[in-house]
Amino acid sequence: MVAIESVNPFYADGARGEVAMADYLEASFRALGLMPSRRDVLPGRPNVWAKLDAPGAIQTLLLEAHMDTVTLEPAGTTMLDPRIDGGRMYGRGSCDTKASLAAMLTAVEALAPRRDSLRANLVVMGSMDEEYLMRGILDFAAHGPEVHAAVIGEPTSMSVVRAHKGLVRWRVATLGRSAHTSRPEVGDNAIYQMVGAIARLRSAIEPRLATRTHALLSNATLTVSMIEGGLGANIVPDRCEITIDRRTLPQEEPDEVIAEFRAVIERIMRDDPSIKIDVPEPFANIAGLDTPADAPFVRLTTPIAHEFGGSPMAVGVPYGTNAPGIARRGVPTIVLGPGDIAQAHSANEWVELAQVERAAEMYARIAQAFPGR
């Protein structure tokens, strides 16, 4: 899997996306005697899943992991040459999250000839677009088969994650007027506007966010993560654009976050009419996860994960995953998989192979234990 290029096209022109991974997954399901389902969410970018039916079962468990990866940079195509050294596999996607997908495939391979040991059906799925807008899981939730609980594969060091942050992202522009830099006074410098806008935005929002907390998570945050502006060294810039990443807590409703942000922008322009700001709709809007600690699925999976090296209690993490896309449909959902998030997206990405093997057995045990007694 690591040798298959599946970079999300958001990260690089010419990236192949998930199609080759989808082909691999489809062939793997067929080899196990399972009938794969494949649905294009975007042209040439499918979800792929297969169902292992258990005799007489009325509930279905989903094991899901995404097929796409982030860019191969800065290491380049060497990231597609998987290397094993000291019990670790190195390469893009080895940790995030082809390790989870490989373990899930191994689990279903072991369970297929022993489906009589299952009391619930099992769906194993590879999703598209997790590394950008998570459109794959949303499409599956809307058009895929009904499921009654879900395990989302991500590098959690084998601990059950029941809570994580969400996010809202905007591209915000200040609008000025171009002029020759020999006469800057006849122009309106959009970069200067943005300097003021950022300072006012931070002073208005950051103190509020510092007071918003969750028992398992750090506070909500706002980050200006990208900036672009100007046409040339001798031109007063008429536009400056920033990208804003707002990490939300599970209890924060995205619509309220968006309304709060717009209200602050409007107040900035009222207080300083020289600042003119354009704020389109967010280009990303993904809720957080907050599966209750006493949910039966959390209580079922946490001791199993602990047996295989995870925490004895379910935990929270600051990053986002596909989990809310299915959890928001009322499906009890956890995040769980091999690998450490510290290695994800890195130029030296790796996963411990022994942990991937333990994860395969762990997923199989969860499938056999679900839905519990």
LUMVEXLUM-934868 format. One record per atom (N, C-alpha, C, O, CB): x, y, z. Coordinates in steps of 0.02 Angstrom, whole numbers, plus 50000, padded with zeros to 5 digits. Atoms other than C-alpha are relative to their C-alpha. Glycine has a CB too. Layout:
// LUMVEXLUM-934868
XYZ/...
END
This chain:
// LUMVEXLUM-934868
500414993950000/500005000050000/500435006350000/500275011249965/499535000050061/499584994149997/501395012250042/500315001749932/500415007549917/500564999050052/499714998950066/502125009849868/499505002849950/499705004949896/500294993549974/500524997450045/500475015249791/499915007450014/499715009450069/499324996250009/500084992749991/500435034149764/499265001750006/498875000449960/500325003949941/500704998049990/498805040749836/499975006950033/499565008150078/499634994850044/499994993249974/499215058949871/499345003549982/499125003349925/500605004049971/500614996250011/497645069449891/500165005749951/500645009449962/499725002850067/499854994850050/497555081149738/500035007150028/500315011649996/499494999849946/499954993549969/497355095949856/500735002150011/500895008050009/499635000150067/499314998549981/499215094549896/500475001049941/500995004149949/500264994650042/499524999650056/499985093449722/499634999049934/499214994649927/500554994750008/500265001050068/499535095749540/500264993349973/500854991749982/500215005849953/499795006450029/499565078949453/499984994250049/500124988550029/500675000649973/500055005549953/499325068849612/499444995349979/498924997549953/499875002650072/500475005050026/498405052749575/499374999250041/498874996650017/500344993349995/500595001149958/497205053149720/499954992650019/500444989050021/499375002349964/500105006549970/496445037149783/499884994349951/499804988649973/499435000450047/500255005150047/496055027649622/500414993650002/500124988250000/500005002849930/499605006149999/497535015549627/499914996250065/499914990150066/500745001749988/500145003349936/497245012049811/499324996749999/499234991250026/500055005050057/500675003050006/495405009049773/500024993649960/499684988749977/499515005149968/499935006150040/495884996549639/500314994450042/500084988650040/500445001349938/499675005049958/497034987649762/499514997350052/499484991250063/500625003150035/500475002149948/495704987249897/499454995649970/499254990650000/499705006050035/500535003950033/494374980949776/500264993049984/499904988149996/499775003549936/499725006550016/495524966849718/500104995850064/500004989850063/500675000849963/499905003549936/495914962449900/499354997150025/499334991450049/500305004750052/500655002549979/494074960849941/499794994049958/499544989049984/499475005649996/500205005550044/493754949849790/500414993750016/500144988150014/500115001949925/499585005749983/495214938649839/499754996550064/499874990550073/500735002250009/500285002949940/494344935950006/499304997349990/498984994950037/499995005250055/500675002450015/492724931149920/499455004850018/498875002950024/499884993650034/500484994949983/491874947449965/499845004249939/500275005349896/500265004650057/500224995950056/490874958049843/500125007350016/499765010150059/499264998649983/499874992949984/491604975749843/499475004649971/499175003349919/500695002049974/500414994550024/490554991349826/500465006049989/500915007350029/499425001850050/499574994550018/491335006349742/499565005849977/499125004949934/500514998049944/500414994350018/490595023749730/500465006149993/500825008050039/499455001350053/499624993950012/491405039049651/499675005850039/499095007450027/500045001649924/500234994049964/491225053849770/500155006149957/499735010649952/500345000650070/499814995250051/492155064849646/500254996049940/500434990149949/500565005150026/499795003950059/492635059749468/500684996750011/501185000150026/500035004549938/499385003749992/493955046149481/500244999550072/500814997550083/500525003149959/499805000249930/493985047249671/499464996550041/499004999750067/500135007350027/500535004049970/492975033149748/500124998350074/500694998650099/499914993749962/499985004249940/492575025549916/499934992849978/499624991349927/499435002050050/500075007250013/492735006549919/499874996550066/500224997850115/500644997149964/500135003849939/491984994850047/499734993149982/499514991949926/499515003750046/500295006750008/491444976850070/499704997950066/499915000250120/500544994849976/500365002249940/490284968150192/500094992650010/500004988649964/499255001849995/499975007049979/490584951950284/499384998650042/499325001150098/500664998550041/500635001449966/488884945250333/500094994450051/500394989350037/499464998249949/500005005149947/488694935750496/499304996850002/498805000449997/500195003150069/500655003350000/487304922750505/499535002750053/499705002750113/500094992450010/500504997749954/485744930150583/500125006750032/499725008950074/499924995150053/499834993649969/486564946750627/499525005549978/499315005649920/500725002049984/500444994350017/485484962350634/500375006650008/500115011849987/499385000050044/499614993949994/486854975050677/500634999449958/500854993949941/500175001450074/499414999750043/488374980550577/500525004650030/500365010250052/499825002349928/499434996049976/490084986750633/500405002349940/500544998549894/500444995850049/499594997150052/491094998350521/500725000650024/500855003450077/499735006849978/499294998649992/493004997750513/500205004349940/500165002049883/500434993450005/499854995250054/493565012950411/500695002950008/500905004550064/499475005649999/499364996350002/495245020350362/500055003449933/499805000849883/500614995250013/499984996350063/495635033250230/500584997649957/501094995249981/500075007550013/499515002350049/496615029250072/500485005449979/501035003949955/499664997349940/499584994650024/497335046450034/500555001850049/500505000350109/499585006249985/499454997649958/498955053850099/500135007449986/499845010249939/500654995849988/499764993250014/499745070950111/500564999649948/500724994249923/500255003550065/499494999550052/501105076649991/500614995650015/500744994050072/500225007349992/499375003649993/502705066849960/500575004550021/501095002150043/500174996449935/499474995249983/503715082649991/500115000250076/499644998850114/499835007049973/499434997850039/504995086850051/500454994449975/500944995749940/500415004750041/499555005550018/505735069550025/499914997849928/500374994949899/499894994150046/500115001950070/504945066749853/499804992649992/499554989550039/500615001449959/500255006750017/504615049949769/500334994550041/500104988850039/500104998749927/499725005249955/505765040749890/499504998050053/499564992650083/500655002650033/500525001749951/504245041250005/499574994249976/499214991250015/499565006050014/500385005650028/503475028149888/500424993649997/500204988649969/499755001749931/499575006049996/504915015949918/500024997750072/500474999550110/500735001649974/500045002049930/504405007550080/500634996250021/500884991949986/499384995650012/499385002949974/505895002650186/499874997550071/499585001050112/500585005149999/500075002949934/505924991150337/500685000150034/501174997550007/499724992849998/499374999449964/507264994750466/499844999950075/499465004150099/500405006449980/500105000349928/507304989750649/499284998850021/499065001450072/500235006350031/500705001549984/505514983250646/499525005549982/498935005149999/499954998650072/500434994450021/504844999550573/499955000049924/500434998549889/500275006750026/500074998650072/504135002750400/499985007649990/499595011150022/499354996749971/499964993050017/504585019650328/499675001249932/499724997049887/500745002450000/500304998150065/503635028450188/499375003950011/499065003750065/499874993849958/500604995849994/502195040150152/499384995750009/499254991049971/499935004649938/500615003749985/500585033750227/500114994050045/499634990950067/499694997749937/499875005949958/501455020150328/499665000850068/499384995950095/500754999050009/500324998649936/500815028350487/499285002549990/498825000350024/500415005050040/500634996550009/499375039050422/499744999149929/499955002749884/500085007550016/500185004949950/498475028350391/499924993249966/499444989549979/499355002050037/500025006550034/498845013550279/500144994350049/499964988650035/500494999849943/499915005149948/499395004350436/499334997750026/499214991750033/500435002850057/500675001849976/497605004950500/499634995949948/499314990949964/499605006250019/500365003550053/496904999550332/500274993049990/499894988349980/500045004049935/499715006650007/498134985150318/499784995550057/499634989650046/500775000549998/500225003949943/497684979350493/499274998049994/499084992450013/500125003950065/500715001650009/495824980250453/499914994649947/499504990149956/499615006349980/500045005250051/496074970050294/500234993350028/499934988150013/500435001949940/499755006249970/497074957250392/499474997150047/499384991050050/500665001250037/500525002349955/495684956350522/499434996749962/499204991449982/499745005950042/500565002950037/494334953150393/500224993649964/499824989049955/499725005049949/499735006150030/495454940350307/499964994250051/499794988650033/500725001049977/500035005249948/495554930850473/499294998150017/499144992350033/500375002350062/500695001249979/493694932650508/499574997049945/499074993749960/499695006450022/500435002450055/493014928250335/499854992650005/499274990749997/500335001549934/500175007149994/493194909350359/499694998150067/499494992450077/500624995949989/500285001349934/492564911050537/499425004750015/499335007050071/500545000750055/500554995249991/491044922050510/499494997650050/499115001650078/499675001549933/500465002649950/490054910450623/500175002450070/499765002150116/499984992549999/499794997449934/491054917950768/499765007150011/499835009850066/500754999750007/500234993149995/490294935050733/499265000250018/498874996049996/500125003649934/500714998749984/488664941550806/499755006449966/499185008449974/499905000650075/500194994050039/488674957050694/500344999649933/500884996749926/500205006550038/499684999350066/489034960350512/500585004850006/500625008950052/499495002449947/499414995849999/490664968850471/500095003349932/500104999949881/500634995850018/499854996250060/490964982550342/500715002850007/500865006250057/499485005649987/499334997150001/492774986950299/500025004949941/499825003149885/500564994549993/500054994750049/492985003150203/500655003949995/500985005350045/499435004650016/499484995150013/494345013750123/499675006249972/499315005949922/500534997249950/500344993850020/493785031850108/500485004749965/501095004249973/499695003450061/499624994950036/494365046249999/499975006750038/499515007950077/499745000849929/500014992849983/494815064350042/500035001650074/499835007150093/499395003049972/499964998249929/495125063250229/500505005650012/500415009750057/500204993950041/499464995149988/496695073850212/499835007049977/500255011549982/500624997749965/500194993250019/495725088750145/499325001850030/499295005050082/499975000749923/500674997949977/493835090550166/499584994250025/499004995250043/499645003449944/500355005849972/493345072950222/499334998549966/498854996749999/499895001050074/500635001050037/492035071450086/499824992649992/499244991049982/500055003149932/500145007150008/492215052550075/499554997250054/499074993750039/500644996249998/500405002749945/491515048550247/499305003050000/498824999750018/500355001350068/500664996950003/490105061050224/499574996649947/498974995649957/500065007549985/500375003450053/489605052550061/499794993050023/499234990950010/500424999649936/500175006749976/489675035350142/499435000450051/498974996250049/500614996750032/500534999349951/488595041350287/499325001149967/498814998949992/500155005750048/500624998550035/487305047450162/499774994449954/499174993449946/500085006449960/500185004750053/487365033450033/500224992850013/500034988349976/500295002349936/499765006749987/488215018350111/499504995950041/498964998450057/500665000350036/500445004249960/487445003950209/499945002650071/500375006250095/500254992850001/500104998049930/486745006650383/500514996550044/500634990550037/499284998450023/499545002949951/488015004050522/499785002250069/499455007350077/500745002149986/500244998849932/487745003550709/500565001950049/500425003750106/499654993850026/499424997549962/489505007550773/500585000449951/500574997149899/500184995350061/499454998950047/491125013250692/500665000750035/500715004150087/499865006149957/499314999049979/492995011750720/500355003549942/500395000849887/500354993150018/499654996150051/493955025050624/500754999050012/501015000850065/499805007650004/499295001549993/495765019850593/500435006349991/500425009449938/500204994749950/499514994650001/497065033150634/500554998250048/500454993850091/499675007050018/499465001549954/498745033050724/499865002750070/500015008550084/500655002749974/500174998049931/498155033550906/500434996450051/500274996550111/499264998750014/499585004049955/499535022550981/499594994750036/499734993050094/500355004650052/500415005649976/498215009151006/499525001950056/499244997550089/500444994350022/500474997749949/497175019751126/499355002149968/499345004849913/500305005950041/500654997850024/495325022651105/499945007550009/500025010150064/499424996350038/500134992849999/494995040851060/499255001049995/498934998749947/500385003749942/500724998750002/493245046451102/499835007349989/499245009049979/499694997750065/500134992850008/493445065351084/500575003149962/501165001749974/499905003550068/499494995950032/494355076950967/499705006549974/499095007249971/500344996249942/500234993550023/494255094550899/499734999649929/499864994949892/500565005050004/500214998950068/493375100350743/500385006049972/500855008450002/499245001149995/499674994250030/493865114450626/499545003749954/499085000949924/500634997749962/500314995750051/493225128950524/500575004049969/500995006750005/499435004750031/499464996450034/494345136950393/499725004949949/499265003449911/500474995049965/500204994750047/494155153150296/500615002549961/501185001949984/499665005850038/499534995650035/495105162750164/499725007150003/499195008449975/500134997649925/500244993249985/494935181050215/500455004949963/501065004349967/499995001450077/499604995250039/495485195550104/499855007150022/499285008850037/499864999249925/500094992849995/495765213950132/500055002949930/500445000649888/500535003350048/500074997250067/495345224849982/500245007249999/499965011550033/499264999649976/499724993350004/496385240149937/499965002849929/499495001349892/500715000050023/499994996950066/496845250149782/500735000349978/501165002850014/499685007250001/499315000250024/498405247749676/500235006949977/499835011249958/500074994949943/499684993850023/499605261949633/500744998549992/500994993350014/499885005950051/499285000750006/501415264449588/500315001550068/500105006150103/500295004849945/499704999049934/502545263049741/500385006550006/500585008450062/500464994250016/499704993449994/503335279749697/499505005150027/499695010450051/500275002449932/500534995749973/501655287349747/499514995750041/498934995250022/499625003849943/500435004549962/500965275549880/499395003450030/498895000250045/500394996750056/500554996449969/499845289149949/499365000049958/498825001149985/500205007150014/500605000250042/498655287649799/499704993049998/499164992049969/500165002349929/500275006849996/498425269049831/499724998650069/499675003050111/500544994949983/500265002349935/497685259249975/500304993050011/500094988249980/499204999850001/499595006049992/498885245950038/499624994550038/499494995150098/500655001750037/500395005449970/497925229750070/500414996150052/500124993450100/499764995249946/499585003449950/499405222250164/499995003850066/499945000850119/500734999249975/500044996149938/499395236650288/499314999050034/499274998550095/500115007549984/500675001449972/497515233950309/500014993350037/499744992750092/499474999949944/500015006849970/497825215450344/500384999950066/500184996450112/500304994949951/499634999749937/499125219350477/499545002350057/499544999350111/500625004849994/500464997649949/497825229350571/499444995150013/499234994150071/499715006649979/500565004749992/496445216650539/500214994050042/499824991850085/499754997749932/499775005849962/497475202150607/500065001750074/499844997950117/500674997449973/499924998049930/497915211650766/499335000650035/499244998250091/500395006650005/500664999149970/496105216350798/499624993350007/499284992250056/499585004949959/500335006549998/495475198850756/500264995850059/499874992850095/500114996349934/499715003949944/496675190750879/499785002750068/499614998950113/500764999949995/500174997149935/496305202951018/499264999050017/499084998750076/500165007550001/500715001049988/494425200250996/499834992750015/499404991450057/499605002449941/500215007049996/494375181350981/500434995850048/500164991750085/500034996949932/499575004449961/495885173751069/499844999950075/499844994550105/500715001949991/500185000449929/495395178951247/499374995850012/499324992450063/499905007050028/500615004049993/493685171051221/500174992549997/499944988650038/499495001749946/499845007150010/494435154751159/500394997150058/500334991150073/500394999149935/499605002449944/495615153551306/499564997550058/499794993750100/500465005550025/500455002049946/494095151351419/499574993949982/499214991350024/499545005850019/500425005650022/493285137351317/500414993650004/500934992849971/499745001249927/499625006049986/493845120351376/499574993749994/498964994049989/500305000450070/500315006650002/493445101851368/500424995550045/501034996350049/499954997149926/499645004249951/493905088451496/500594996349970/501084995050005/499534995150031/499475004050031/494985078951370/500425003849949/500885001049921/499694994049967/499684996350054/495555092851254/500285006650024/500055009450074/499515001149943/499774993249987/496565108851255/499475004949976/498985003049945/500685001349965/500514995050016/495635125151229/499935001049924/500364999049885/500165006650034/500114998250070/494905130951064/500525005149978/500775009050018/499285002949989/499474995750025/496135140250952/499825003249934/499375000949898/500654996149993/500044996650065/496275152250805/500715001249976/501125003850014/499605006750004/499334999250027/497815152250692/499965003049930/499595000549888/500374993349998/499894997650068/498265162850541/500574995849972/501144996349994/500185007849998/499525005050022/499155149350442/500325001349933/500844998449917/499674993349998/499714998250065/499465156850269/499865007349986/499365010150010/499724995549944/500124993050022/499645174350194/500295000949931/500824998249914/500325005050050/499784998650068/499795180450016/499745006949979/499175008649993/499744994449950/500224993550024/499745197649938/500525003449958/501125002149965/499815004450058/499544996250042/500495209349811/500114997049932/500074991049922/500655000850034/499895002050069/500865209049626/500715001249977/500944998149929/499535003749954/499324998550020/502615216149616/500325004850049/499975008050089/500025002849930/499644995749953/503955225849708/499845007349992/499935011350039/500744999049992/500144992950012/503405242249630/499255001549994/499065006549964/500345002249937/500734999150003/501515240349650/499724999850071/499844995150109/499664994549956/500375000249936/500485245149803/499484994549995/499084994549948/499665007050015/500455005850006/499505229049838/499275001950011/499105005450058/500204994650049/500724998649992/497635229849811/499634994250033/499034994750044/499705001449932/500325005749967/497295212949892/500514996350042/501084995350021/499674995349947/499595004349957/497995202750035/499534994750029/498994996350054/500365004150057/500435005549979/497305185750082/500354995750053/500944994150046/499794995649940/499755004649949/497545175050237/499554994050004/498964994349986/500055003550069/500395006049983/496985157550281/499974999450075/500494999950109/500304993649967/500115000549928/496255155450454/499764993050017/499294990449987/499495005350025/500185006649975/496165138850546/499735000850071/500105002750116/500614995049998/500344999449935/494925138950690/499854992950026/499424989549999/499355004249996/500125006649971/495025123150796/499455000550053/499515004350101/500664997050031/500594999549958/493365120350881/499974994250050/500254988850037/499365000149958/500145005349952/492855110351034/499354996549981/498934999549948/499965002750072/500605003650021/491525096951015/499355003450018/498855002749982/500004993250030/500624996749980/490245107351109/499855006449961/499315009249968/500035001550074/500114994050040/490455122050990/499654998149935/499914994049896/500675003749985/500375001350062/489165121750851/500325004149943/500425010149951/499255001850008/499674996350055/489955126350682/499635006349979/499955011449965/500074995449941/500384994150020/488535138450638/500125005850048/500165011650027/499254998549996/499874994849951/488845147950800/500715002749994/500835008750003/499874997450070/499314997950010/490725148350768/500045004849941/500385010049945/500464993949989/499994995850060/490435155650595/499675006850014/499925012049994/499634996449941/500354993849984/489195168550660/500435004450045/500455010550035/499324998550035/499564996149956/490405173950798/500565003249961/500725009149972/500284995550055/499454997450040/491815176050673/499775005849957/500115011049953/500304994449956/500254994650043/490765186450554/499835006250041/499955011850018/499374997749962/500174994349958/490175197450697/500635003950018/500635010150020/499634997850063/499374996649984/491975201250745/500265003849939/500495009449946/500534994950024/499774996650061/492435205350564/499605006449988/499885011649971/499944995249939/500424994150011/490955217150549/500175005650050/500165011550032/499264998150006/499834994949950/491445225950710/500675003249984/500765009249994/500014996950070/499354997250020/493235228050650/499915005449947/500215010749951/500474994449974/500114995150054/492615236950493/499615006050024/499725011549999/499644996749941/500354994349973/491415247750592/500475004550040/500455010650035/499424997750045/499544996249958/492775252950713/500545003549960/500795008749980/500324995550052/499474997150042/494035256450575/499784999549927/499944994549894/500694996450011/500255000350069/493215260550407/500554999549947/500404998149889/499585006149986/499475000750049/494925260650323/500164992749984/500504991249935/500635003550025/499905007150010/494935241650338/499394997149965/498834997549991/500144996250067/500545002950040/493895233050204/500154992549992/500644990649961/499935003649931/499885007149996/493725214250227/499464996149963/498874997549970/500044997750074/500455004650034/492955200950116/500064993250031/500614990350034/500144999749923/500005006649968/492455184750204/499494995649965/498894996249978/499845000650076/500475004850030/491695171050095/499824994650051/500064994650107/500314996849937/500175005649956/490915155450169/500624995850014/501084995649972/499454995749967/499425004349986/492155143650254/500094994749945/499604992149919/499924996650069/499885005450048/492985131450135/500074993250034/500094988150001/500635001549959/500025006249961/493065118450275/499605001350063/499675006450095/500734997550017/500444999249942/491815115650413/499864992950026/499404989650002/499335003849982/500035006949977/492035099550511/499925000050076/500325003050111/500644996049979/500145000149928/491305096050682/500514995850038/500894992050008/499284997450012/499585004249958/492225088350828/499644993550019/499074992349999/500205003750062/500265006549977/491945071350909/499965000150075/500415002650109/500454994149975/500075000349928/491285068451084/499554994150019/498994995150042/499715006750029/500375006049980/490705050551111/500044999350075/500594999450103/500294993749963/499985000149926/490205049051294/500434994350028/500484988949999/499294999350027/499565005049969/491385039751410/499614993750020/499894988350020/500335002950061/500405005849978/489955028551468/499614996849943/499194992549955/499535002150054/500335003250058/489375024151291/500194992649999/500784991050008/500195003549933/499845007250000/489245005151278/500584998249952/500974993849968/499394996149981/499475001750048/490395005051125/500695002050027/501184998650016/499875003349933/499374998049969/491745014751219/500194995150054/500774993150060/499955007250030/499865004749946/491585003051368/500194993149972/500574989450005/499404999350046/499825006450031/491704987951251/500715000149972/501084995449981/499504998349945/499374999950038/493214993551151/500615001950042/501164999650028/499955004749943/499424997549963/494315002151281/500404994550034/501014994550028/499775005050052/499595005349970/494804986551381/500344995649949/500894993049962/499574995750044/499675004050053/495164977151219/500625003749975/501155000749968/499514998749941/499434996150023/496284991251158/500565000150052/501154999750035/499795007249983/499505000049946/497154991851327/500394993450001/501004993450013/499665001150068/499675006550002/497534973351313/500544999749946/501024995949952/499484994549987/499535000050056/498464977051151/500485006050003/500825007449954/499635000049934/499504994749991/499474991751220/499745007050005/500135011750014/500474999849944/500304993349996/498265006351226/499895002150072/500024998450119/499365000249962/500144997249934/497755017351371/499434996250033/498984993749999/499825007549994/500565003349965/496635009751506/499365004149999/498825001550015/500194998550071/500594995750006/495455024451480/499995003349932/500515004649902/499995005350056/500074996450063/494775032551323/500285007050007/500235010050060/499275000149976/499644993649998/495705048551278/499715004949950/499275003249911/500754998949987/500164994950050/495525064651179/500635002249964/501185001649991/499655006050033/499434997650040/496645071751042/499815006749968/499225008049958/500204994849946/500154993450026/496805089250967/499865000249925/499605005149899/500555004650015/500084999950073/496775084250783/499314997349980/498944994750022/500554995849966/500645002350025/495285079950674/500054993649960/500604991849937/499695005449957/500035006250038/494745063850589/499344999549963/498925004049966/500104993850047/500645001450033/493355056250485/499434998650048/498854998550028/500094994249954/500505002649953/492435051050644/499365004250003/498825001350003/500304999650068/500634996349994/491205065750656/499534999049940/498924999549947/500155007450007/500415001050059/490605062250479/499504994350008/498964994549977/500434998749941/500465005549987/489815046150539/499665000850068/499084998950076/500374993249996/500284999149933/489555050650723/499415004750000/498935003850038/500535002550049/500554995150003/488445065450677/499364996949974/498835000149977/500205005949956/500605003750021/487245052550604/499724995850057/499264991850047/500164995549940/500245003749943/486995045450778/500334993250009/500084989050047/499274999049994/499645006349995/488245031150758/500535000450054/500965004850049/500314998049931/499464999949950/489315027350913/500674998849965/500764993949930/499874994650055/499395000050040/491075030750849/500605001350045/500595005550089/499965005349945/499364998849968/492855029350912/500545000549945/500424998549888/500184994450051/499414999950044/494565032550832/500524995550032/500654996050092/500275007449989/499555005049970/495835018550854/500444996949947/500194994649895/499604994650037/499565003250049/497365012250764/500735000050022/500915002950072/499945003449934/499285000349985/499225008450761/500365006349977/500115010049934/500314993949966/499594994350019/500585021650748/499905005850047/499425006150086/499835002249930/500004994049958/500945038150833/499915006149956/500265006849905/500665000550042/500134994150041/500265054550767/500625004349990/500655008249943/499445004150032/499394996150007/501995062050794/500384998249936/500755002449910/500454998750060/499665002050062/502605052250642/499585001649938/499855001749883/500154992650002/500434998650057/501115056550531/500215006449965/500405011349997/499275000650022/499864994250042/501445068750387/500745002150001/500925007149970/499575005950022/499304998049993/503305069250429/500404997649940/500194993349902/500304997350065/499565002050055/504745067850305/500324993250014/500624990249970/500555005249990/499725006549981/505275052150400/499454995650028/499554992150079/500585000950051/500595003549973/503555044250423/500144992550007/500424989449963/499405001149953/499905007249989/503585026850499/499474997450048/499135001150083/500714998750028/500445003449953/502565014150594/500354993650023/500724990549985/499314998349968/499725006249973/503084999750706/499584994149975/498984993949989/500025000250078/500375005550031/502604983750615/499694995450051/499154992750039/500464996149954/500295004349948/502324973850774/499345002950025/498884999250043/500494999050058/500624996849978/501004986650822/499454999149948/498874998349965/500125007550014/500505001250052/500144984650654/499724992950006/499124991849997/500315001049930/500235006949990/500074965850685/499534999550059/499014996150056/500604995250010/500455000149942/499324968650858/499345003449984/498825001250008/500345003550060/500624996550018/498064980750782/499544995449961/498934995749970/500165006349959/500425004650038/497464967350661/499624995350048/499024994250039/500424995949951/500335004549951/497104955550807/499505004050042/498965001550058/500524996650045/500454995849960/496334969850906/499355001449962/498805000749990/500345006650018/500604998850040/495124974350765/499574993749996/498964994150001/500185002549929/500385006250004/494634956150747/499654998650066/499074996450066/500464994149981/500315001149935/494314954850934/499405004650011/498895002550037/500515001050056/500564995349993/493224970350931/499414997749958/498844997949981/500215007249979/500545002450043/492234963350785/499654994050031/499044993450026/500274998149931/500305005849968/491954947050879/499615001950063/499124998650080/500544994850017/500334998049938/491454956151039/499375004149988/498925004150029/500495004050043/500584995650014/490224968150957/499394995849982/499474990849946/500165004949942/500194993849964/488814971850997/500034999550076/499745003750110/499315001949981/499975000949928/489204965451172/499414995950024/498964994249986/500005006850035/500535004149970/488104955751289/499465004250032/498985001550059/500294995250052/
END
